[in-house]
Amino acid sequence: MKAAVHRGWISLKSAASTRDTKAILEECERGEDYAKAKYGEAMRQDLPPAVRELVERQYKGVVANHDRIRDLRNQYRT
């Protein structure tokens, strides 16, 4: 996981250095895709009710963030 985060950071840093807004948003979306997938995996686990509630609430936030970044990226594609 540390390697994936590091690769994402390097890609984001590279995109930021070129000041390419679309590339930055694409890298952010890739990070949100990763978080969304991991939360999806967690949601498929047998979790205690209190933990499940917390994970579900956080998952909804991740999805909202992902969708907002996706929408911003789509604005810069046009």
JODARA-V760479 format. One line per field, one symbol per residue. phi: phi as a letter, one per 20 degrees, with the letter a starting at -180 (. if undefined). psi: psi as a letter, one per 30 degrees, with the letter a starting at -180 (. if undefined). A space follows every 10 residues. Layout:
phi=???
psi=???
//
This chain:
phi=.gffffffff fffffffele gfffffffff ffgfffffff fffeeedfgf fgffffffff fffffgfffg ffgffefe
psi=eeeeeeeeee eeeeeeffhj eeeeeeeeee eeeeeeeeee eeffljlkee eeeeeeeeee eeeeeeeeee eeeeeff.
//
